[in-house]
Amino acid sequence: MSDSIHMPFLARNLTVKASTDSNLVGLSGTVVGETRRTIALDVGGVTKTLAKNVIKFNLDNEDDLIQGAMVCQRPEDRIHRNYRRN
């Protein structure tokens, strides 16, 4: 797991790689907001809010797949948290 998970997600490009909602797979956009349980994306000028616990995604086309359920905490808490390496 890269250090990308500890960095702020704002203004980064996010691509949904897997989801329990098949309509979200392949969705890509710029992160414009983040709360404890959601991520807001700007997709072609439209803001879409995604629940973190139903998606797996990567940031800026990196190889690491981030499980949204694993980062369901406030952004400021996520930055200092230790995660297990798979």
PDB file of N, CA, C and O in Angstrom:
ATOM      1  N   MET A   1       0.843  -1.171   0.000  1.00  0.00           N
ATOM      2  CA  MET A   1       0.000   0.000   0.000  1.00  0.00           C
ATOM      3  C   MET A   1       0.889   1.236   0.000  1.00  0.00           C
ATOM      4  O   MET A   1       1.843   1.338   0.772  1.00  0.00           O
ATOM      5  N   SER A   2       0.567   2.141  -0.854  1.00  0.00           N
ATOM      6  CA  SER A   2       1.393   3.344  -0.947  1.00  0.00           C
ATOM      7  C   SER A   2       1.009   4.351   0.128  1.00  0.00           C
ATOM      8  O   SER A   2       0.048   4.148   0.869  1.00  0.00           O
ATOM      9  N   ASP A   3       1.751   5.412   0.203  1.00  0.00           N
ATOM     10  CA  ASP A   3       1.444   6.476   1.151  1.00  0.00           C
ATOM     11  C   ASP A   3       0.311   7.359   0.662  1.00  0.00           C
ATOM     12  O   ASP A   3      -0.077   8.305   1.347  1.00  0.00           O
ATOM     13  N   SER A   4      -0.220   7.065  -0.504  1.00  0.00           N
ATOM     14  CA  SER A   4      -1.296   7.846  -1.091  1.00  0.00           C
ATOM     15  C   SER A   4      -2.530   7.884  -0.201  1.00  0.00           C
ATOM     16  O   SER A   4      -3.265   8.871  -0.191  1.00  0.00           O
ATOM     17  N   ILE A   5      -2.755   6.816   0.540  1.00  0.00           N
ATOM     18  CA  ILE A   5      -3.930   6.735   1.404  1.00  0.00           C
ATOM     19  C   ILE A   5      -3.846   7.751   2.547  1.00  0.00           C
ATOM     20  O   ILE A   5      -4.878   8.167   3.073  1.00  0.00           O
ATOM     21  N   HIS A   6      -2.652   8.149   2.930  1.00  0.00           N
ATOM     22  CA  HIS A   6      -2.468   9.105   4.021  1.00  0.00           C
ATOM     23  C   HIS A   6      -2.525  10.557   3.549  1.00  0.00           C
ATOM     24  O   HIS A   6      -2.623  11.469   4.371  1.00  0.00           O
ATOM     25  N   MET A   7      -2.467  10.775   2.270  1.00  0.00           N
ATOM     26  CA  MET A   7      -2.473  12.131   1.736  1.00  0.00           C
ATOM     27  C   MET A   7      -3.911  12.608   1.537  1.00  0.00           C
ATOM     28  O   MET A   7      -4.812  11.783   1.384  1.00  0.00           O
ATOM     29  N   PRO A   8      -4.143  13.907   1.535  1.00  0.00           N
ATOM     30  CA  PRO A   8      -5.491  14.414   1.262  1.00  0.00           C
ATOM     31  C   PRO A   8      -5.950  13.993  -0.135  1.00  0.00           C
ATOM     32  O   PRO A   8      -5.153  13.941  -1.072  1.00  0.00           O
ATOM     33  N   PHE A   9      -7.242  13.694  -0.260  1.00  0.00           N
ATOM     34  CA  PHE A   9      -7.813  13.283  -1.542  1.00  0.00           C
ATOM     35  C   PHE A   9      -8.248  14.480  -2.391  1.00  0.00           C
ATOM     36  O   PHE A   9      -8.413  14.335  -3.602  1.00  0.00           O
ATOM     37  N   LEU A  10      -8.437  15.655  -1.789  1.00  0.00           N
ATOM     38  CA  LEU A  10      -8.928  16.825  -2.515  1.00  0.00           C
ATOM     39  C   LEU A  10      -8.060  17.165  -3.712  1.00  0.00           C
ATOM     40  O   LEU A  10      -6.832  17.128  -3.635  1.00  0.00           O
ATOM     41  N   ALA A  11      -8.706  17.496  -4.813  1.00  0.00           N
ATOM     42  CA  ALA A  11      -8.070  17.915  -6.067  1.00  0.00           C
ATOM     43  C   ALA A  11      -7.312  16.788  -6.760  1.00  0.00           C
ATOM     44  O   ALA A  11      -6.531  17.050  -7.674  1.00  0.00           O
ATOM     45  N   ARG A  12      -7.523  15.553  -6.349  1.00  0.00           N
ATOM     46  CA  ARG A  12      -6.891  14.411  -7.002  1.00  0.00           C
ATOM     47  C   ARG A  12      -7.914  13.733  -7.895  1.00  0.00           C
ATOM     48  O   ARG A  12      -9.118  13.829  -7.655  1.00  0.00           O
ATOM     49  N   ASN A  13      -7.440  13.051  -8.919  1.00  0.00           N
ATOM     50  CA  ASN A  13      -8.328  12.327  -9.818  1.00  0.00           C
ATOM     51  C   ASN A  13      -8.625  10.956  -9.238  1.00  0.00           C
ATOM     52  O   ASN A  13      -7.708  10.211  -8.891  1.00  0.00           O
ATOM     53  N   LEU A  14      -9.904  10.623  -9.133  1.00  0.00           N
ATOM     54  CA  LEU A  14     -10.339   9.359  -8.565  1.00  0.00           C
ATOM     55  C   LEU A  14     -11.064   8.566  -9.640  1.00  0.00           C
ATOM     56  O   LEU A  14     -11.871   9.122 -10.385  1.00  0.00           O
ATOM     57  N   THR A  15     -10.781   7.271  -9.726  1.00  0.00           N
ATOM     58  CA  THR A  15     -11.472   6.379 -10.649  1.00  0.00           C
ATOM     59  C   THR A  15     -12.008   5.202  -9.865  1.00  0.00           C
ATOM     60  O   THR A  15     -11.264   4.527  -9.155  1.00  0.00           O
ATOM     61  N   VAL A  16     -13.311   4.956  -9.995  1.00  0.00           N
ATOM     62  CA  VAL A  16     -13.943   3.827  -9.317  1.00  0.00           C
ATOM     63  C   VAL A  16     -13.644   2.568 -10.120  1.00  0.00           C
ATOM     64  O   VAL A  16     -13.997   2.482 -11.296  1.00  0.00           O
ATOM     65  N   LYS A  17     -12.993   1.589  -9.487  1.00  0.00           N
ATOM     66  CA  LYS A  17     -12.616   0.339 -10.145  1.00  0.00           C
ATOM     67  C   LYS A  17     -13.590  -0.790  -9.858  1.00  0.00           C
ATOM     68  O   LYS A  17     -13.745  -1.690 -10.683  1.00  0.00           O
ATOM     69  N   ALA A  18     -14.250  -0.763  -8.708  1.00  0.00           N
ATOM     70  CA  ALA A  18     -15.220  -1.794  -8.348  1.00  0.00           C
ATOM     71  C   ALA A  18     -16.243  -1.173  -7.401  1.00  0.00           C
ATOM     72  O   ALA A  18     -15.936  -0.243  -6.656  1.00  0.00           O
ATOM     73  N   SER A  19     -17.461  -1.706  -7.443  1.00  0.00           N
ATOM     74  CA  SER A  19     -18.514  -1.197  -6.581  1.00  0.00           C
ATOM     75  C   SER A  19     -19.640  -2.206  -6.488  1.00  0.00           C
ATOM     76  O   SER A  19     -19.841  -3.019  -7.391  1.00  0.00           O
ATOM     77  N   THR A  20     -20.378  -2.146  -5.379  1.00  0.00           N
ATOM     78  CA  THR A  20     -21.576  -2.969  -5.277  1.00  0.00           C
ATOM     79  C   THR A  20     -22.673  -2.410  -6.184  1.00  0.00           C
ATOM     80  O   THR A  20     -23.622  -3.122  -6.511  1.00  0.00           O
ATOM     81  N   ASP A  21     -22.555  -1.146  -6.594  1.00  0.00           N
ATOM     82  CA  ASP A  21     -23.462  -0.518  -7.561  1.00  0.00           C
ATOM     83  C   ASP A  21     -22.746  -0.484  -8.908  1.00  0.00           C
ATOM     84  O   ASP A  21     -21.817   0.301  -9.099  1.00  0.00           O
ATOM     85  N   SER A  22     -23.171  -1.325  -9.833  1.00  0.00           N
ATOM     86  CA  SER A  22     -22.475  -1.441 -11.120  1.00  0.00           C
ATOM     87  C   SER A  22     -22.483  -0.146 -11.930  1.00  0.00           C
ATOM     88  O   SER A  22     -21.650   0.016 -12.822  1.00  0.00           O
ATOM     89  N   ASN A  23     -23.392   0.771 -11.648  1.00  0.00           N
ATOM     90  CA  ASN A  23     -23.435   2.049 -12.362  1.00  0.00           C
ATOM     91  C   ASN A  23     -22.250   2.947 -12.018  1.00  0.00           C
ATOM     92  O   ASN A  23     -21.931   3.865 -12.774  1.00  0.00           O
ATOM     93  N   LEU A  24     -21.602   2.694 -10.898  1.00  0.00           N
ATOM     94  CA  LEU A  24     -20.482   3.531 -10.467  1.00  0.00           C
ATOM     95  C   LEU A  24     -19.138   3.082 -11.026  1.00  0.00           C
ATOM     96  O   LEU A  24     -18.191   3.867 -11.061  1.00  0.00           O
ATOM     97  N   VAL A  25     -19.045   1.835 -11.460  1.00  0.00           N
ATOM     98  CA  VAL A  25     -17.774   1.303 -11.962  1.00  0.00           C
ATOM     99  C   VAL A  25     -17.349   2.085 -13.203  1.00  0.00           C
ATOM    100  O   VAL A  25     -18.126   2.244 -14.145  1.00  0.00           O
ATOM    101  N   GLY A  26     -16.116   2.568 -13.193  1.00  0.00           N
ATOM    102  CA  GLY A  26     -15.585   3.345 -14.309  1.00  0.00           C
ATOM    103  C   GLY A  26     -15.783   4.840 -14.163  1.00  0.00           C
ATOM    104  O   GLY A  26     -15.234   5.612 -14.949  1.00  0.00           O
ATOM    105  N   LEU A  27     -16.558   5.265 -13.172  1.00  0.00           N
ATOM    106  CA  LEU A  27     -16.769   6.693 -12.936  1.00  0.00           C
ATOM    107  C   LEU A  27     -15.449   7.338 -12.544  1.00  0.00           C
ATOM    108  O   LEU A  27     -14.710   6.806 -11.715  1.00  0.00           O
ATOM    109  N   SER A  28     -15.159   8.473 -13.140  1.00  0.00           N
ATOM    110  CA  SER A  28     -13.895   9.140 -12.903  1.00  0.00           C
ATOM    111  C   SER A  28     -14.108  10.641 -12.821  1.00  0.00           C
ATOM    112  O   SER A  28     -14.902  11.208 -13.572  1.00  0.00           O
ATOM    113  N   GLY A  29     -13.393  11.280 -11.904  1.00  0.00           N
ATOM    114  CA  GLY A  29     -13.519  12.721 -11.775  1.00  0.00           C
ATOM    115  C   GLY A  29     -12.541  13.251 -10.742  1.00  0.00           C
ATOM    116  O   GLY A  29     -11.729  12.505 -10.194  1.00  0.00           O
ATOM    117  N   THR A  30     -12.629  14.541 -10.485  1.00  0.00           N
ATOM    118  CA  THR A  30     -11.764  15.213  -9.528  1.00  0.00           C
ATOM    119  C   THR A  30     -12.472  15.303  -8.184  1.00  0.00           C
ATOM    120  O   THR A  30     -13.638  15.691  -8.118  1.00  0.00           O
ATOM    121  N   VAL A  31     -11.778  14.951  -7.126  1.00  0.00           N
ATOM    122  CA  VAL A  31     -12.348  15.010  -5.779  1.00  0.00           C
ATOM    123  C   VAL A  31     -12.491  16.474  -5.373  1.00  0.00           C
ATOM    124  O   VAL A  31     -11.512  17.220  -5.352  1.00  0.00           O
ATOM    125  N   VAL A  32     -13.730  16.877  -5.049  1.00  0.00           N
ATOM    126  CA  VAL A  32     -13.983  18.259  -4.644  1.00  0.00           C
ATOM    127  C   VAL A  32     -14.433  18.355  -3.192  1.00  0.00           C
ATOM    128  O   VAL A  32     -14.575  19.453  -2.655  1.00  0.00           O
ATOM    129  N   GLY A  33     -14.658  17.204  -2.553  1.00  0.00           N
ATOM    130  CA  GLY A  33     -15.070  17.215  -1.158  1.00  0.00           C
ATOM    131  C   GLY A  33     -15.016  15.822  -0.578  1.00  0.00           C
ATOM    132  O   GLY A  33     -15.104  14.824  -1.294  1.00  0.00           O
ATOM    133  N   GLU A  34     -14.870  15.772   0.744  1.00  0.00           N
ATOM    134  CA  GLU A  34     -14.829  14.485   1.410  1.00  0.00           C
ATOM    135  C   GLU A  34     -15.349  14.645   2.827  1.00  0.00           C
ATOM    136  O   GLU A  34     -14.980  15.582   3.534  1.00  0.00           O
ATOM    137  N   THR A  35     -16.208  13.722   3.233  1.00  0.00           N
ATOM    138  CA  THR A  35     -16.678  13.662   4.605  1.00  0.00           C
ATOM    139  C   THR A  35     -16.299  12.298   5.164  1.00  0.00           C
ATOM    140  O   THR A  35     -15.557  11.542   4.537  1.00  0.00           O
ATOM    141  N   ARG A  36     -16.804  12.000   6.323  1.00  0.00           N
ATOM    142  CA  ARG A  36     -16.473  10.724   6.954  1.00  0.00           C
ATOM    143  C   ARG A  36     -16.931   9.548   6.090  1.00  0.00           C
ATOM    144  O   ARG A  36     -16.219   8.549   5.986  1.00  0.00           O
ATOM    145  N   ARG A  37     -18.091   9.651   5.477  1.00  0.00           N
ATOM    146  CA  ARG A  37     -18.653   8.517   4.750  1.00  0.00           C
ATOM    147  C   ARG A  37     -18.819   8.732   3.251  1.00  0.00           C
ATOM    148  O   ARG A  37     -19.228   7.809   2.547  1.00  0.00           O
ATOM    149  N   THR A  38     -18.515   9.917   2.746  1.00  0.00           N
ATOM    150  CA  THR A  38     -18.731  10.182   1.323  1.00  0.00           C
ATOM    151  C   THR A  38     -17.535  10.879   0.680  1.00  0.00           C
ATOM    152  O   THR A  38     -16.700  11.492   1.346  1.00  0.00           O
ATOM    153  N   ILE A  39     -17.494  10.755  -0.647  1.00  0.00           N
ATOM    154  CA  ILE A  39     -16.528  11.484  -1.460  1.00  0.00           C
ATOM    155  C   ILE A  39     -17.323  12.183  -2.557  1.00  0.00           C
ATOM    156  O   ILE A  39     -18.135  11.546  -3.228  1.00  0.00           O
ATOM    157  N   ALA A  40     -17.105  13.474  -2.750  1.00  0.00           N
ATOM    158  CA  ALA A  40     -17.781  14.243  -3.796  1.00  0.00           C
ATOM    159  C   ALA A  40     -16.827  14.396  -4.974  1.00  0.00           C
ATOM    160  O   ALA A  40     -15.689  14.839  -4.819  1.00  0.00           O
ATOM    161  N   LEU A  41     -17.315  14.021  -6.161  1.00  0.00           N
ATOM    162  CA  LEU A  41     -16.512  14.112  -7.382  1.00  0.00           C
ATOM    163  C   LEU A  41     -17.109  15.121  -8.341  1.00  0.00           C
ATOM    164  O   LEU A  41     -18.329  15.235  -8.458  1.00  0.00           O
ATOM    165  N   ASP A  42     -16.241  15.856  -9.030  1.00  0.00           N
ATOM    166  CA  ASP A  42     -16.664  16.703 -10.133  1.00  0.00           C
ATOM    167  C   ASP A  42     -16.481  15.882 -11.402  1.00  0.00           C
ATOM    168  O   ASP A  42     -15.357  15.611 -11.825  1.00  0.00           O
ATOM    169  N   VAL A  43     -17.593  15.492 -12.000  1.00  0.00           N
ATOM    170  CA  VAL A  43     -17.569  14.675 -13.215  1.00  0.00           C
ATOM    171  C   VAL A  43     -18.157  15.517 -14.339  1.00  0.00           C
ATOM    172  O   VAL A  43     -19.377  15.606 -14.480  1.00  0.00           O
ATOM    173  N   GLY A  44     -17.301  16.130 -15.130  1.00  0.00           N
ATOM    174  CA  GLY A  44     -17.761  16.955 -16.245  1.00  0.00           C
ATOM    175  C   GLY A  44     -18.638  18.117 -15.833  1.00  0.00           C
ATOM    176  O   GLY A  44     -19.608  18.435 -16.521  1.00  0.00           O
ATOM    177  N   GLY A  45     -18.313  18.753 -14.725  1.00  0.00           N
ATOM    178  CA  GLY A  45     -19.072  19.915 -14.271  1.00  0.00           C
ATOM    179  C   GLY A  45     -20.241  19.567 -13.369  1.00  0.00           C
ATOM    180  O   GLY A  45     -20.894  20.466 -12.839  1.00  0.00           O
ATOM    181  N   VAL A  46     -20.518  18.292 -13.181  1.00  0.00           N
ATOM    182  CA  VAL A  46     -21.596  17.844 -12.306  1.00  0.00           C
ATOM    183  C   VAL A  46     -20.977  17.195 -11.070  1.00  0.00           C
ATOM    184  O   VAL A  46     -20.081  16.359 -11.189  1.00  0.00           O
ATOM    185  N   THR A  47     -21.449  17.575  -9.890  1.00  0.00           N
ATOM    186  CA  THR A  47     -20.928  16.988  -8.652  1.00  0.00           C
ATOM    187  C   THR A  47     -21.719  15.736  -8.303  1.00  0.00           C
ATOM    188  O   THR A  47     -22.943  15.775  -8.182  1.00  0.00           O
ATOM    189  N   LYS A  48     -21.015  14.638  -8.143  1.00  0.00           N
ATOM    190  CA  LYS A  48     -21.622  13.358  -7.753  1.00  0.00           C
ATOM    191  C   LYS A  48     -21.057  12.969  -6.397  1.00  0.00           C
ATOM    192  O   LYS A  48     -19.850  13.052  -6.170  1.00  0.00           O
ATOM    193  N   THR A  49     -21.934  12.547  -5.501  1.00  0.00           N
ATOM    194  CA  THR A  49     -21.531  12.128  -4.170  1.00  0.00           C
ATOM    195  C   THR A  49     -21.591  10.610  -4.087  1.00  0.00           C
ATOM    196  O   THR A  49     -22.627  10.001  -4.356  1.00  0.00           O
ATOM    197  N   LEU A  50     -20.466  10.007  -3.711  1.00  0.00           N
ATOM    198  CA  LEU A  50     -20.354   8.555  -3.631  1.00  0.00           C
ATOM    199  C   LEU A  50     -20.159   8.133  -2.190  1.00  0.00           C
ATOM    200  O   LEU A  50     -19.412   8.770  -1.448  1.00  0.00           O
ATOM    201  N   ALA A  51     -20.826   7.063  -1.791  1.00  0.00           N
ATOM    202  CA  ALA A  51     -20.617   6.485  -0.461  1.00  0.00           C
ATOM    203  C   ALA A  51     -19.298   5.724  -0.490  1.00  0.00           C
ATOM    204  O   ALA A  51     -19.068   4.923  -1.395  1.00  0.00           O
ATOM    205  N   LYS A  52     -18.441   5.961   0.478  1.00  0.00           N
ATOM    206  CA  LYS A  52     -17.132   5.302   0.507  1.00  0.00           C
ATOM    207  C   LYS A  52     -17.249   3.799   0.690  1.00  0.00           C
ATOM    208  O   LYS A  52     -16.454   3.048   0.125  1.00  0.00           O
ATOM    209  N   ASN A  53     -18.229   3.344   1.473  1.00  0.00           N
ATOM    210  CA  ASN A  53     -18.290   1.929   1.824  1.00  0.00           C
ATOM    211  C   ASN A  53     -18.744   1.017   0.689  1.00  0.00           C
ATOM    212  O   ASN A  53     -18.749  -0.201   0.863  1.00  0.00           O
ATOM    213  N   VAL A  54     -19.121   1.555  -0.457  1.00  0.00           N
ATOM    214  CA  VAL A  54     -19.559   0.707  -1.576  1.00  0.00           C
ATOM    215  C   VAL A  54     -18.601   0.739  -2.763  1.00  0.00           C
ATOM    216  O   VAL A  54     -18.881   0.128  -3.795  1.00  0.00           O
ATOM    217  N   ILE A  55     -17.469   1.446  -2.634  1.00  0.00           N
ATOM    218  CA  ILE A  55     -16.547   1.560  -3.777  1.00  0.00           C
ATOM    219  C   ILE A  55     -15.136   1.109  -3.431  1.00  0.00           C
ATOM    220  O   ILE A  55     -14.713   1.131  -2.275  1.00  0.00           O
ATOM    221  N   LYS A  56     -14.431   0.705  -4.466  1.00  0.00           N
ATOM    222  CA  LYS A  56     -12.986   0.487  -4.424  1.00  0.00           C
ATOM    223  C   LYS A  56     -12.446   1.365  -5.537  1.00  0.00           C
ATOM    224  O   LYS A  56     -12.978   1.358  -6.647  1.00  0.00           O
ATOM    225  N   PHE A  57     -11.399   2.119  -5.254  1.00  0.00           N
ATOM    226  CA  PHE A  57     -10.952   3.134  -6.210  1.00  0.00           C
ATOM    227  C   PHE A  57      -9.444   3.289  -6.186  1.00  0.00           C
ATOM    228  O   PHE A  57      -8.757   2.791  -5.294  1.00  0.00           O
ATOM    229  N   ASN A  58      -8.948   3.998  -7.200  1.00  0.00           N
ATOM    230  CA  ASN A  58      -7.545   4.403  -7.156  1.00  0.00           C
ATOM    231  C   ASN A  58      -7.473   5.893  -7.414  1.00  0.00           C
ATOM    232  O   ASN A  58      -8.402   6.491  -7.958  1.00  0.00           O
ATOM    233  N   LEU A  59      -6.360   6.483  -7.018  1.00  0.00           N
ATOM    234  CA  LEU A  59      -6.145   7.922  -7.144  1.00  0.00           C
ATOM    235  C   LEU A  59      -5.042   8.190  -8.153  1.00  0.00           C
ATOM    236  O   LEU A  59      -4.002   7.530  -8.134  1.00  0.00           O
ATOM    237  N   ASP A  60      -5.263   9.148  -9.025  1.00  0.00           N
ATOM    238  CA  ASP A  60      -4.258   9.588  -9.998  1.00  0.00           C
ATOM    239  C   ASP A  60      -3.650   8.425 -10.783  1.00  0.00           C
ATOM    240  O   ASP A  60      -2.450   8.424 -11.061  1.00  0.00           O
ATOM    241  N   ASN A  61      -4.461   7.452 -11.136  1.00  0.00           N
ATOM    242  CA  ASN A  61      -4.045   6.292 -11.941  1.00  0.00           C
ATOM    243  C   ASN A  61      -2.898   5.500 -11.324  1.00  0.00           C
ATOM    244  O   ASN A  61      -2.103   4.895 -12.043  1.00  0.00           O
ATOM    245  N   GLU A  62      -2.808   5.500 -10.002  1.00  0.00           N
ATOM    246  CA  GLU A  62      -1.813   4.678  -9.321  1.00  0.00           C
ATOM    247  C   GLU A  62      -2.275   3.223  -9.341  1.00  0.00           C
ATOM    248  O   GLU A  62      -3.451   2.945  -9.575  1.00  0.00           O
ATOM    249  N   ASP A  63      -1.361   2.310  -9.099  1.00  0.00           N
ATOM    250  CA  ASP A  63      -1.691   0.884  -9.134  1.00  0.00           C
ATOM    251  C   ASP A  63      -2.449   0.413  -7.900  1.00  0.00           C
ATOM    252  O   ASP A  63      -3.181  -0.574  -7.972  1.00  0.00           O
ATOM    253  N   ASP A  64      -2.291   1.091  -6.780  1.00  0.00           N
ATOM    254  CA  ASP A  64      -2.914   0.649  -5.528  1.00  0.00           C
ATOM    255  C   ASP A  64      -4.423   0.848  -5.556  1.00  0.00           C
ATOM    256  O   ASP A  64      -4.912   1.927  -5.892  1.00  0.00           O
ATOM    257  N   LEU A  65      -5.158  -0.208  -5.199  1.00  0.00           N
ATOM    258  CA  LEU A  65      -6.604  -0.160  -5.100  1.00  0.00           C
ATOM    259  C   LEU A  65      -6.962   0.112  -3.642  1.00  0.00           C
ATOM    260  O   LEU A  65      -6.557  -0.631  -2.748  1.00  0.00           O
ATOM    261  N   ILE A  66      -7.721   1.178  -3.409  1.00  0.00           N
ATOM    262  CA  ILE A  66      -8.102   1.578  -2.056  1.00  0.00           C
ATOM    263  C   ILE A  66      -9.535   1.141  -1.811  1.00  0.00           C
ATOM    264  O   ILE A  66     -10.424   1.453  -2.603  1.00  0.00           O
ATOM    265  N   GLN A  67      -9.763   0.430  -0.735  1.00  0.00           N
ATOM    266  CA  GLN A  67     -11.110   0.018  -0.364  1.00  0.00           C
ATOM    267  C   GLN A  67     -11.752   1.167   0.392  1.00  0.00           C
ATOM    268  O   GLN A  67     -11.258   1.590   1.437  1.00  0.00           O
ATOM    269  N   GLY A  68     -12.856   1.669  -0.144  1.00  0.00           N
ATOM    270  CA  GLY A  68     -13.529   2.801   0.472  1.00  0.00           C
ATOM    271  C   GLY A  68     -13.944   2.541   1.907  1.00  0.00           C
ATOM    272  O   GLY A  68     -13.892   3.446   2.739  1.00  0.00           O
ATOM    273  N   ALA A  69     -14.358   1.308   2.212  1.00  0.00           N
ATOM    274  CA  ALA A  69     -14.774   0.977   3.573  1.00  0.00           C
ATOM    275  C   ALA A  69     -13.622   1.131   4.565  1.00  0.00           C
ATOM    276  O   ALA A  69     -13.849   1.386   5.747  1.00  0.00           O
ATOM    277  N   MET A  70     -12.402   0.980   4.091  1.00  0.00           N
ATOM    278  CA  MET A  70     -11.240   1.084   4.961  1.00  0.00           C
ATOM    279  C   MET A  70     -10.926   2.546   5.316  1.00  0.00           C
ATOM    280  O   MET A  70     -10.266   2.801   6.324  1.00  0.00           O
ATOM    281  N   VAL A  71     -11.377   3.486   4.522  1.00  0.00           N
ATOM    282  CA  VAL A  71     -11.082   4.904   4.772  1.00  0.00           C
ATOM    283  C   VAL A  71     -12.327   5.674   5.207  1.00  0.00           C
ATOM    284  O   VAL A  71     -12.443   6.872   4.951  1.00  0.00           O
ATOM    285  N   CYS A  72     -13.261   4.976   5.868  1.00  0.00           N
ATOM    286  CA  CYS A  72     -14.485   5.614   6.371  1.00  0.00           C
ATOM    287  C   CYS A  72     -14.233   6.286   7.717  1.00  0.00           C
ATOM    288  O   CYS A  72     -14.718   5.836   8.755  1.00  0.00           O
ATOM    289  N   GLN A  73     -13.480   7.349   7.677  1.00  0.00           N
ATOM    290  CA  GLN A  73     -13.285   8.212   8.834  1.00  0.00           C
ATOM    291  C   GLN A  73     -13.043   9.619   8.310  1.00  0.00           C
ATOM    292  O   GLN A  73     -12.880   9.823   7.107  1.00  0.00           O
ATOM    293  N   ARG A  74     -13.021  10.565   9.200  1.00  0.00           N
ATOM    294  CA  ARG A  74     -12.810  11.946   8.764  1.00  0.00           C
ATOM    295  C   ARG A  74     -11.445  12.061   8.094  1.00  0.00           C
ATOM    296  O   ARG A  74     -10.496  11.397   8.511  1.00  0.00           O
ATOM    297  N   PRO A  75     -11.333  12.895   7.061  1.00  0.00           N
ATOM    298  CA  PRO A  75     -10.058  13.036   6.350  1.00  0.00           C
ATOM    299  C   PRO A  75      -8.896  13.380   7.272  1.00  0.00           C
ATOM    300  O   PRO A  75      -7.791  12.867   7.095  1.00  0.00           O
ATOM    301  N   GLU A  76      -9.134  14.237   8.246  1.00  0.00           N
ATOM    302  CA  GLU A  76      -8.049  14.636   9.140  1.00  0.00           C
ATOM    303  C   GLU A  76      -7.607  13.485  10.050  1.00  0.00           C
ATOM    304  O   GLU A  76      -6.465  13.466  10.509  1.00  0.00           O
ATOM    305  N   ASP A  77      -8.495  12.535  10.313  1.00  0.00           N
ATOM    306  CA  ASP A  77      -8.124  11.358  11.103  1.00  0.00           C
ATOM    307  C   ASP A  77      -7.395  10.321  10.248  1.00  0.00           C
ATOM    308  O   ASP A  77      -6.503   9.627  10.737  1.00  0.00           O
ATOM    309  N   ARG A  78      -7.768  10.216   8.993  1.00  0.00           N
ATOM    310  CA  ARG A  78      -7.166   9.234   8.085  1.00  0.00           C
ATOM    311  C   ARG A  78      -5.677   9.514   7.870  1.00  0.00           C
ATOM    312  O   ARG A  78      -4.891   8.578   7.727  1.00  0.00           O
ATOM    313  N   ILE A  79      -5.290  10.760   7.846  1.00  0.00           N
ATOM    314  CA  ILE A  79      -3.920  11.146   7.542  1.00  0.00           C
ATOM    315  C   ILE A  79      -2.935  10.582   8.571  1.00  0.00           C
ATOM    316  O   ILE A  79      -1.800  10.254   8.227  1.00  0.00           O
ATOM    317  N   HIS A  80      -3.366  10.469   9.826  1.00  0.00           N
ATOM    318  CA  HIS A  80      -2.467  10.017  10.885  1.00  0.00           C
ATOM    319  C   HIS A  80      -2.654   8.552  11.261  1.00  0.00           C
ATOM    320  O   HIS A  80      -1.945   8.049  12.133  1.00  0.00           O
ATOM    321  N   ARG A  81      -3.585   7.865  10.629  1.00  0.00           N
ATOM    322  CA  ARG A  81      -3.902   6.482  10.986  1.00  0.00           C
ATOM    323  C   ARG A  81      -2.910   5.493  10.374  1.00  0.00           C
ATOM    324  O   ARG A  81      -2.394   5.722   9.281  1.00  0.00           O
ATOM    325  N   ASN A  82      -2.650   4.407  11.076  1.00  0.00           N
ATOM    326  CA  ASN A  82      -1.808   3.334  10.548  1.00  0.00           C
ATOM    327  C   ASN A  82      -2.704   2.268   9.925  1.00  0.00           C
ATOM    328  O   ASN A  82      -3.693   1.862  10.534  1.00  0.00           O
ATOM    329  N   TYR A  83      -2.375   1.816   8.734  1.00  0.00           N
ATOM    330  CA  TYR A  83      -3.140   0.800   8.028  1.00  0.00           C
ATOM    331  C   TYR A  83      -2.309  -0.454   7.887  1.00  0.00           C
ATOM    332  O   TYR A  83      -1.084  -0.396   7.784  1.00  0.00           O
ATOM    333  N   ARG A  84      -2.986  -1.587   7.885  1.00  0.00           N
ATOM    334  CA  ARG A  84      -2.278  -2.856   7.647  1.00  0.00           C
ATOM    335  C   ARG A  84      -1.874  -2.958   6.204  1.00  0.00           C
ATOM    336  O   ARG A  84      -2.586  -2.503   5.309  1.00  0.00           O
ATOM    337  N   ARG A  85      -0.750  -3.544   5.987  1.00  0.00           N
ATOM    338  CA  ARG A  85      -0.299  -3.793   4.625  1.00  0.00           C
ATOM    339  C   ARG A  85      -0.808  -5.161   4.217  1.00  0.00           C
ATOM    340  O   ARG A  85      -0.709  -6.121   4.982  1.00  0.00           O
ATOM    341  N   ASN A  86      -1.358  -5.255   3.002  1.00  0.00           N
ATOM    342  CA  ASN A  86      -1.887  -6.543   2.514  1.00  0.00           C
ATOM    343  C   ASN A  86      -0.800  -7.390   1.931  1.00  0.00           C
ATOM    344  O   ASN A  86      -1.062  -8.503   1.474  1.00  0.00           O
TER     345      ASN A  86
END
